């Protein structure tokens, strides 16, 4: 049994006349009659009572008409849904993010994406950089705003820069450094440094080593945390200071003070990463929204 059998049957049942059904279907009458007979033979039951000028459904035919209409509607719905997903109008997209890095960009990107893709569901996943990279490679994520990492780490992925952030030091409001406008790197060389965990954020530790290299003094890492929430709590408790990007105070509010470093080190580059090759339309649309967000 093929879909055309169902469509032919429905047309004949609704027209109650094979000739009119043939005109409606743009086929000739003899092949249509054969298709109906083939359908009845396959089912082993009579679907129509054939009169001289009209055909009427049998009781079994009435039941089959209801089910045939439902089956055809389900097929049409599946076709429309598939086309909508392929065009990016419907479906679901999984986005990885780190709150500390995407606190400004992500809300704007989500707003722009929602405006142009209202029927696409966005699933957000709070992850470390390493988790996001694995998620992209394992096809569990479609896209992820993250800090720029080495080309080797990005194998198989594409990274597009979105924004550059100045480096700042985050301190408790009562800390002496909170009372100055700018802080030199040498001023925090002996401070207890609150950092992210090496296992989850190896690129952060590499960056710290490069940052302190000119001082010939390794960073004094006193604590490591796996999230910005616990890092903020530790600094707020007065357990040390943290080196973060400009805009980090959007997460902390008045709980912490952020002061820029001088002379200014190279900025932190944040961008959007995704898989190489062909990506779903919704992913392409989200990337476009993220690029729009960088200048909003």
TORLUM-19044 format. One record per residue: residue number from 1; x, y, z of N, C-alpha, C in turn. Coordinates in pm, whole numbers, plus 50000, padded with zeros to 5 digits. Each point is the difference from the previous one (the first is absolute). Layout:
N
(NUM (X Y Z) (X Y Z) (X Y Z))
...
***
This chain:
296
(1 (50084 49881 50000) (49916 50119 50000) (50088 50125 50000))
(2 (49968 50093 49912) (50076 50123 49989) (49911 50119 50032))
(3 (50063 50116 50020) (49923 50119 50035) (49899 50036 49891))
(4 (50037 49974 49874) (49907 50036 49893) (49871 49919 50010))
(5 (50010 49876 50050) (49879 49920 50019) (49905 50070 50098))
(6 (50057 50053 50107) (49918 50069 50099) (49939 50127 49942))
(7 (50080 50076 49925) (49950 50124 49942) (49891 49971 49896))
(8 (50019 49897 49918) (49900 49964 49902) (49872 49956 50069))
(9 (50014 49920 50103) (49882 49951 50073) (49921 50116 50060))
(10 (50070 50094 50064) (49933 50114 50064) (49927 50083 49895))
(11 (50063 50023 49886) (49936 50080 49894) (49871 49932 49951))
(12 (50007 49870 49976) (49881 49928 49953) (49891 50001 50107))
(13 (50040 49980 50126) (49903 49999 50110) (49932 50136 50014))
(14 (50076 50109 49986) (49942 50133 50017) (49917 50041 49879))
(15 (50041 49960 49881) (49924 50036 49880) (49882 49905 49976))
(16 (50008 49879 50055) (49900 49895 49979) (49980 49972 49851))
(17 (50107 50024 49926) (49993 49979 49855) (50142 49989 49948))
(18 (50027 49890 49927) (50137 49977 49953) (50039 50102 49895))
(19 (49909 50039 49914) (50032 50096 49893) (50039 50136 50060))
(20 (49918 50049 50094) (50032 50129 50062) (50130 49992 50079))
(21 (50024 49888 50067) (50124 49983 50074) (50120 50001 49907))
(22 (49986 49939 49882) (50110 49998 49903) (50034 50142 49954))
(23 (49895 50080 49976) (50022 50140 49961) (50072 50076 50111))
(24 (49956 49978 50122) (50061 50068 50116) (50146 49962 50017))
(25 (50032 49875 49972) (50138 49950 50019) (50087 50019 49876))
(26 (49939 50045 49890) (50072 50018 49873) (50057 49867 49950))
(27 (49918 49896 50009) (50036 49869 49945) (49882 49952 49916))
(28 (50024 49899 49919) (49891 49944 49920) (49921 49900 50085))
(29 (49875 49976 49959) (49911 49918 50082) (50044 49854 50011))
(30 (50039 49932 49888) (50032 49856 50012) (50112 49970 50100))
(31 (50115 50074 49996) (50104 49972 50100) (49953 50024 50143))
(32 (49914 50101 50017) (49948 50028 50135) (49914 49883 50048))
(33 (49916 49949 49914) (49916 49886 50038) (50086 49880 50037))
(34 (50108 49977 49923) (50089 49887 50030) (50067 50018 50137))
(35 (50041 50124 50031) (50065 50026 50129) (49904 49971 50115))
(36 (49874 50035 49984) (49902 49973 50106) (49979 49851 50015))
(37 (49991 49928 49887) (49985 49854 50008) (50123 49935 50065))
(38 (50118 50049 49963) (50124 49947 50060) (49999 50021 50152))
(39 (49953 50118 50044) (49994 50029 50144) (49904 49905 50070))
(40 (49883 49979 49941) (49902 49909 50060) (50053 49857 50003))
(41 (50071 49960 49891) (50058 49865 49997) (50106 49984 50109))
(42 (50080 50103 50019) (50106 49992 50102) (49941 49991 50140))
(43 (49894 50076 50023) (49935 49997 50132) (49914 49876 50018))
(44 (49953 49945 49888) (49913 49882 50007) (49859 50034 50041))
(45 (49960 50125 49981) (49865 50044 50035) (49951 50098 49894))
(46 (49867 50014 49992) (49940 50098 49910) (49989 50134 50072))
(47 (50052 50104 49936) (49993 50135 50057) (49882 50078 49945))
(48 (49953 49961 49881) (49891 50072 49934) (49892 49903 49953))
(49 (49877 50051 50001) (49891 49936 49927) (49988 50075 49869))
(50 (50020 49932 49890) (50005 50067 49870) (49861 50001 49936))
(51 (49949 50121 49975) (49874 50016 49931) (50023 50037 49855))
(52 (49892 50026 49929) (50012 50034 49858) (50067 50135 49981))
(53 (49963 50098 50083) (50056 50134 49983) (50081 50047 50121))
(54 (49995 49929 50108) (50069 50045 50120) (50054 49881 50079))
(55 (50094 50029 50086) (50053 49898 50091) (49977 50049 50142))
(56 (49969 49907 50087) (49977 50036 50139) (50089 49913 50089))
(57 (50043 50061 50108) (50087 49929 50093) (49925 49890 50073))
(58 (50064 49887 50015) (49949 49896 50089) (50029 50043 50144))
(59 (49949 49924 50096) (50029 50034 50140) (50151 49993 50025))
(60 (50066 49900 49943) (50146 49991 50014) (50067 50116 49929))
(61 (49944 50041 49886) (50057 50112 49926) (49993 50130 50078))
(62 (49890 50019 50076) (49988 50122 50082) (50110 50006 50106))
(63 (50027 49885 50061) (50108 49995 50100) (50135 50028 49934))
(64 (50019 49938 49883) (50128 50019 49931) (50018 50145 49955))
(65 (49892 50068 49964) (50010 50140 49959) (50052 50087 50114))
(66 (49947 49977 50119) (50046 50078 50116) (50149 49979 50025))
(67 (50042 49874 49995) (50140 49969 50026) (50091 50049 49886))
(68 (49952 49989 49876) (50080 50045 49886) (50022 50151 50005))
(69 (49894 50074 50033) (50015 50146 50014) (50101 50034 50109))
(70 (49994 49931 50112) (50093 50026 50110) (50143 49969 49958))
(71 (50018 49889 49927) (50134 49962 49955) (50056 50103 49903))
(72 (49919 50046 49907) (50046 50100 49903) (50031 50133 50068))
(73 (49917 50035 50097) (50026 50125 50073) (50131 49990 50078))
(74 (50024 49883 50058) (50125 49981 50076) (50121 50011 49908))
(75 (49988 49946 49879) (50110 50010 49904) (50022 50146 49960))
(76 (49891 50071 49973) (50012 50142 49963) (50062 50080 50113))
(77 (49959 49971 50123) (50059 50070 50115) (50149 49971 50012))
(78 (50038 49875 49977) (50141 49962 50009) (50083 50073 49894))
(79 (49943 50013 49880) (50070 50071 49893) (50019 50147 50037))
(80 (49894 50062 50050) (50008 50141 50036) (50097 50023 50115))
(81 (49997 49910 50100) (50092 50013 50114) (50145 49984 49955))
(82 (50023 49902 49912) (50136 49977 49950) (50052 50120 49924))
(83 (49915 50058 49916) (50040 50119 49925) (50028 50118 50094))
(84 (49917 50012 50104) (50019 50110 50095) (50130 49986 50076))
(85 (50032 49877 50041) (50126 49976 50071) (50119 50026 49907))
(86 (49989 49952 49876) (50109 50018 49904) (50026 50147 49971))
(87 (49896 50081 50004) (50015 50143 49972) (50032 50082 50125))
(88 (50003 49932 50117) (50031 50071 50124) (49880 50065 50065))
(89 (49880 49976 49949) (49881 50063 50056) (49946 49926 50122))
(90 (50029 49870 50011) (49955 49920 50113) (50117 49916 50048))
(91 (49983 49936 50116) (50103 49909 50049) (50057 50043 50133))
(92 (50120 49955 50026) (50066 50023 50129) (50149 50019 49977))
(93 (50060 50088 50078) (50143 50024 49991) (50059 49997 50141))
(94 (50116 49935 50014) (50067 49989 50130) (50122 50093 50001))
(95 (50001 50089 50098) (50104 50104 50009) (50076 49985 50132))
(96 (50130 49981 49992) (50083 49998 50120) (50047 50141 50032))
(97 (50023 50027 50128) (50045 50135 50038) (50066 49997 50136))
(98 (50085 50099 50024) (50058 50022 50132) (49948 50136 50047))
(99 (49931 50007 50113) (49937 50125 50043) (50096 50119 50004))
(100 (50122 49979 50049) (50092 50111 50017) (50042 50062 49867))
(101 (50004 49922 49895) (50045 50049 49869) (49886 50051 49914))
(102 (49880 49946 50019) (49889 50033 49911) (49892 50084 50067))
(103 (50033 50059 50115) (49898 50072 50075) (49943 50118 49922))
(104 (50078 50060 49912) (49950 50111 49919) (49951 49954 49863))
(105 (50079 49915 49935) (49969 49962 49862) (49882 49906 49987))
(106 (49993 49900 50088) (49899 49895 49984) (49856 50053 50007))
(107 (49965 50083 50099) (49861 50049 50003) (49961 50074 49872))
(108 (50092 50081 49946) (49969 50072 49877) (49985 49903 49882))
(109 (50090 49902 49993) (49993 49901 49891) (49868 49923 50008))
(110 (49960 49961 50120) (49874 49927 50017) (49881 50085 49957))
(111 (50003 50128 50033) (49890 50088 49964) (49989 50014 49848))
(112 (50113 50023 49934) (49998 50013 49854) (49957 49869 49933))
(113 (50048 49887 50055) (49963 49870 49944) (49851 49975 50016))
(114 (49946 50033 50116) (49857 49979 50026) (49914 50084 49906))
(115 (50045 50120 49969) (49924 50088 49912) (49983 49939 49861))
(116 (50104 49937 49948) (49995 49946 49865) (49969 49850 49995))
(117 (50005 49932 50114) (49974 49856 50005) (49910 49967 50119))
(118 (49879 50054 50003) (49915 49986 50120) (49958 49857 50032))
(119 (50003 49910 49902) (49953 49863 50024) (50114 49901 50021))
(120 (50121 50050 50013) (50114 49912 50028) (50029 50003 50150))
(121 (50004 49884 50061) (50025 49991 50143) (50151 50002 50026))
(122 (50043 50085 50093) (50143 50011 50034) (50023 49933 50135))
(123 (50090 49901 50001) (50039 49933 50123) (50138 50051 50040))
(124 (50009 50064 50117) (50127 50056 50048) (50067 49902 50097))
(125 (50134 49988 49987) (50076 49909 50084) (50119 50075 50060))
(126 (49997 50019 50132) (50109 50066 50073) (50116 49902 50011))
(127 (50113 50030 49934) (50111 49906 49992) (50134 50071 50011))
(128 (50103 49920 50031) (50137 50050 49992) (50043 50000 49853))
(129 (50114 50062 49972) (50049 50005 49862) (50022 49860 49945))
(130 (50064 49913 50079) (50026 49864 49953) (49872 49923 49974))
(131 (49901 50019 50084) (49871 49934 49979) (49933 50049 49872))
(132 (50011 50129 49972) (49941 50054 49878) (50069 49944 49876))
(133 (50133 49992 50004) (50074 49946 49885) (49962 49855 49975))
(134 (49989 49922 50108) (49958 49859 49985) (49857 49992 49948))
(135 (49915 50085 50053) (49860 49999 49957) (49985 50031 49853))
(136 (50079 50093 49949) (49995 50033 49857) (50048 49882 49916))
(137 (50110 49938 50042) (50055 49888 49922) (49909 49877 50006))
(138 (49933 49980 50113) (49914 49883 50016) (49860 50024 49946))
(139 (49978 50116 49939) (49871 50034 49941) (49891 50015 50105))
(140 (50039 50030 50124) (49902 50025 50105) (49967 50149 50009))
(141 (50089 50083 49947) (49978 50144 49990) (50006 50041 49854))
(142 (49925 50103 49966) (50006 50055 49865) (50096 50118 49991))
(143 (50005 50079 50107) (50081 50121 49998) (50034 50038 50144))
(144 (50110 50075 50019) (50040 50038 50135) (50081 50129 49998))
(145 (49955 50104 50070) (50083 50118 50021) (50108 49963 50103))
(146 (50127 50020 49966) (50107 49967 50094) (50123 50085 49972))
(147 (50097 49990 50092) (50124 50075 49986) (50087 49934 49893))
(148 (50079 50079 49932) (50084 49945 49894) (50104 49906 50059))
(149 (50012 49883 49939) (50099 49901 50041) (50094 49976 49883))
(150 (50102 49918 50020) (50099 49977 49896) (49939 49929 49880))
(151 (50062 50019 49884) (49952 49937 49877) (49999 49848 50013))
(152 (50097 49945 50073) (50006 49855 50019) (49877 49949 50074))
(153 (49958 50073 50102) (49884 49961 50078) (49872 50011 49917))
(154 (50002 50089 49900) (49881 50024 49918) (49991 49908 49878))
(155 (50081 49896 49995) (49998 49908 49886) (49858 49950 49972))
(156 (49956 50015 49877) (49866 49957 49962) (49892 50102 50028))
(157 (50038 50113 50060) (49903 50103 50035) (50038 50133 49934))
(158 (49906 50089 49993) (50021 50135 49950) (49979 50097 50116))
(159 (50088 50100 50011) (49986 50103 50102) (49993 50136 49932))
(160 (49897 50076 50029) (49987 50135 49945) (49998 50100 50115))
(161 (50091 50095 49995) (50011 50100 50106) (49877 50090 50004))
(162 (49954 50028 50122) (49887 50089 50020) (50039 50128 50073))
(163 (50084 49986 50104) (50031 50119 50080) (50132 49981 50074))
(164 (50062 50111 50034) (50123 49998 50079) (49977 50077 50129))
(165 (50041 49938 50111) (49977 50058 50132) (50133 50031 50069))
(166 (50006 50117 50063) (50118 50037 50078) (50009 49910 50123))
(167 (50122 49982 50050) (50024 49916 50118) (49985 50086 50126))
(168 (49929 49948 50098) (49977 50071 50126) (50031 49907 50118))
(169 (50014 50061 50116) (50012 49923 50123) (49874 50024 50082))
(170 (49937 49892 50046) (49880 50009 50082) (50039 49982 50146))
(171 (49956 50094 50085) (50037 49997 50142) (49877 50030 50086))
(172 (50011 49966 50128) (49896 50035 50095) (49999 50153 50016))
(173 (49883 50063 50018) (49993 50146 50013) (50087 50057 50111))
(174 (50031 49919 50101) (50084 50049 50110) (50148 49978 49974))
(175 (50035 49935 49891) (50141 49975 49968) (50069 50131 49965))
(176 (50126 50020 50038) (50072 50124 49967) (50000 50032 49851))
(177 (50005 49897 49915) (50003 50026 49856) (49867 50054 49948))
(178 (49894 49985 50076) (49870 50052 49957) (49997 50152 50003))
(179 (50098 50061 50071) (50001 50146 50014) (50087 50069 49895))
(180 (50062 49925 49911) (50083 50062 49896) (49928 49985 49866))
(181 (50037 50086 49904) (49932 49998 49870) (50054 49890 49910))
(182 (50132 49982 50003) (50063 49897 49918) (50099 49923 50084))
(183 (50024 49875 49960) (50087 49912 50078) (50110 49945 49908))
(184 (50123 50005 50049) (50110 49941 49925) (50009 49851 50030))
(185 (50047 49925 49902) (50009 49856 50018) (50090 49963 50118))
(186 (50105 50081 50020) (50091 49971 50111) (49932 50017 50135))
(187 (49892 50079 50005) (49929 50021 50125) (49921 49875 50043))
(188 (49969 49914 49905) (49924 49879 50037) (50086 49874 49991))
(189 (50130 50020 49977) (50088 49883 49986) (50003 49916 50128))
(190 (49989 50065 50113) (50006 49928 50128) (49863 49981 50065))
(191 (49898 50044 49929) (49864 49981 50052) (49959 49853 49984))
(192 (49914 49956 50091) (49939 49867 49983) (49908 50007 49878))
(193 (50027 49917 49900) (49924 50006 49875) (49895 49889 49999))
(194 (49877 50040 49976) (49890 49905 49987) (49984 49972 49851))
(195 (50012 49874 49960) (49999 49965 49858) (49896 49892 49971))
(196 (49983 49974 49872) (49916 49889 49958) (50082 49871 50003))
(197 (49932 49887 50006) (50071 49872 50010) (50080 49971 49873))
(198 (50116 49943 50021) (50088 49967 49888) (49937 49896 49908))
(199 (49932 49900 50057) (49942 49893 49918) (49894 50053 49904))
(200 (49918 50094 50047) (49891 50052 49917) (50040 50120 49917))
(201 (50099 50076 50046) (50039 50124 49932) (50152 50007 49981))
(202 (50058 49903 49927) (50146 50004 49981) (50046 50125 49926))
(203 (49914 50053 49910) (50038 50120 49925) (50012 50121 50093))
(204 (49923 50001 50109) (50008 50110 50097) (50134 49996 50072))
(205 (50046 49882 50034) (50128 49987 50069) (50116 50032 49907))
(206 (49987 49963 49873) (50104 50036 49902) (50006 50151 49985))
(207 (49883 50061 49998) (49994 50145 49989) (50064 50067 50124))
(208 (49972 49948 50119) (50061 50055 50121) (50152 49990 49995))
(209 (50051 49886 49956) (50146 49983 49992) (50061 50100 49904))
(210 (49936 50020 49885) (50052 50098 49903) (49991 50142 50056))
(211 (49894 50027 50073) (49981 50133 50054) (50108 50036 50102))
(212 (50037 49902 50084) (50098 50026 50105) (50145 49976 49954))
(213 (50018 49949 49881) (50135 49968 49952) (50096 50120 50006))
(214 (49958 50122 49959) (50093 50113 50006) (50050 50031 50141))
(215 (49924 49965 50101) (50041 50026 50139) (50096 49894 50051))
(216 (50017 49891 49920) (50082 49887 50046) (49952 49952 50137))
(217 (49869 50002 50015) (49938 49964 50128) (49872 49925 49969))
(218 (49990 49872 50031) (49878 49926 49968) (49881 50052 50081))
(219 (49881 49989 49948) (49883 50046 50075) (49983 49920 50129))
(220 (49961 50070 50104) (49981 49938 50131) (49857 49947 50011))
(221 (49975 49886 49936) (49863 49945 49998) (49972 49932 50134))
(222 (49907 50059 50074) (49967 49949 50133) (49882 49904 49998))
(223 (49906 50023 49908) (49880 49917 49991) (49959 49984 49854))
(224 (49933 49889 49971) (49946 49977 49867) (49851 49966 50012))
(225 (49922 50054 49909) (49855 49977 50003) (49950 49962 49861))
(226 (49895 49918 49998) (49950 49951 49872) (49888 50084 49941))
(227 (49968 50111 50063) (49895 50087 49946) (50024 50143 50043))
(228 (49943 50093 49925) (50013 50141 50036) (49925 50030 50130))
(229 (49894 49924 50028) (49923 50022 50122) (50085 49977 50124))
(230 (50072 49888 50003) (50084 49971 50117) (50122 50091 50004))
(231 (50052 50038 49882) (50113 50093 49997) (49960 50135 50059))
(232 (49883 50048 49961) (49950 50128 50053) (49982 49990 50151))
(233 (49942 49890 50047) (49977 49983 50144) (50131 50004 50077))
(234 (50105 49939 49945) (50128 49997 50069) (50062 50139 50008))
(235 (49994 50074 49889) (50054 50137 50002) (49918 50087 50094))
(236 (49869 49983 49998) (49913 50079 50088) (50029 49970 50147))
(237 (50042 49878 50027) (50033 49962 50137) (50136 50054 50044))
(238 (50072 50066 49908) (50129 50057 50033) (50114 49899 49997))
(239 (49981 49890 49929) (50101 49895 49998) (50107 50024 49894))
(240 (49982 50102 49918) (50099 50031 49898) (49942 50090 49893))
(241 (50074 50016 49890) (49954 50081 49888) (49995 49911 49876))
(242 (49933 50047 49897) (49987 49921 49877) (50025 50088 49879))
(243 (50066 49944 49902) (50022 50069 49874) (49887 49960 49905))
(244 (49927 50098 49953) (49880 49976 49920) (49998 50097 49881))
(245 (49896 49988 49920) (49986 50090 49886) (49910 50118 50035))
(246 (50017 50107 49926) (49913 50117 50014) (49855 49957 49981))
(247 (49911 50051 50083) (49859 49962 49993) (49964 49891 50099))
(248 (50101 49945 50069) (49974 49896 50098) (49910 50051 50112))
(249 (50003 50131 50026) (49918 50057 50107) (49851 49993 49969))
(250 (49964 49967 49874) (49859 49977 49969) (49947 49880 50079))
(251 (50090 49906 50031) (49962 49883 50079) (50002 50030 50150))
(252 (50091 50085 50042) (50022 50018 50143) (49923 50115 50060))
(253 (49967 50101 49920) (49938 50119 50055) (50094 50068 50100))
(254 (49947 50058 50105) (50084 50070 50098) (50078 49908 50093))
(255 (49981 49870 49987) (50067 49906 50090) (50151 50005 49984))
(256 (50047 50030 49878) (50143 50008 49973) (50030 50128 49922))
(257 (50125 50039 50002) (50047 50112 49920) (50098 49948 49896))
(258 (49987 50049 49877) (50092 49961 49892) (50084 50120 49959))
(259 (50130 49980 49997) (50093 50108 49964) (50086 49954 49883))
(260 (50017 50086 49898) (50080 49960 49884) (50149 49994 50033))
(261 (50071 49913 49929) (50144 49989 50017) (50071 50104 49914))
(262 (50113 50049 50051) (50084 50092 49925) (50146 49963 50020))
(263 (50080 50001 49892) (49955 50018 49863) (49909 49886 49956))
(264 (49910 50033 49909) (49899 49902 49961) (50062 49882 49927))
(265 (49981 49879 50048) (50048 49881 49927) (49912 49974 49879))
(266 (50038 49907 49913) (49913 49967 49885) (49860 49963 50048))
(267 (49899 50047 49929) (49862 49974 50045) (49962 49853 49987))
(268 (49895 49964 50070) (49944 49865 49990) (49902 49998 49882))
(269 (50019 49905 49910) (49918 49990 49879) (49889 49898 50021))
(270 (49878 50043 49982) (49884 49912 50013) (49934 49989 49863))
(271 (49961 49879 49963) (49937 49979 49871) (49899 49889 50005))
(272 (49959 49954 49884) (49903 49892 49990) (50064 49884 49925))
(273 (49985 49880 50055) (50058 49880 49939) (49889 49907 49953))
(274 (50027 49931 49889) (49904 49905 49944) (50077 49901 49913))
(275 (49934 49894 49959) (50066 49896 49922) (50027 50046 49857))
(276 (50109 49950 49943) (50028 50025 49860) (49901 49923 49914))
(277 (49981 50047 49878) (49911 49929 49909) (49860 50057 50001))
(278 (49905 49918 49958) (49861 50043 49988) (49933 49994 50137))
(279 (49942 50112 50042) (49928 50006 50127) (49852 50023 49975))
(280 (49914 49958 50094) (49856 50024 49985) (49972 50150 49984))
(281 (49890 50030 49932) (49965 50140 49975) (49986 50078 50130))
(282 (49945 49936 50104) (49983 50070 50128) (50135 50040 50059))
(283 (50102 49915 49982) (50134 50033 50049) (50056 50120 49924))
(284 (49984 49999 49870) (50046 50112 49918) (49930 50129 50043))
(285 (49870 49990 50028) (49925 50118 50043) (50046 50050 50136))
(286 (50035 49907 50090) (50048 50043 50132) (50136 50068 49989))
(287 (50087 49948 49916) (50131 50062 49979) (49981 50143 49948))
(288 (49906 50017 49908) (49971 50133 49948) (49949 50092 50111))
(289 (49917 49947 50090) (49949 50080 50112) (50113 50039 50095))
(290 (50094 49907 50023) (50114 50031 50087) (50088 50109 49940))
(291 (50020 49995 49870) (50079 50104 49933) (49930 50135 50007))
(292 (49868 49997 49989) (49923 50124 50012) (50010 50056 50143))
(293 (50005 49909 50097) (50003 50041 50141) (50129 50073 50036))
(294 (50109 49968 49931) (50129 50060 50037) (50003 50150 49976))
(295 (49914 50046 49909) (50000 50144 49969) (49876 50071 50052))
(296 (49916 49926 50072) (49875 50060 50049) (50025 50089 50121))
***
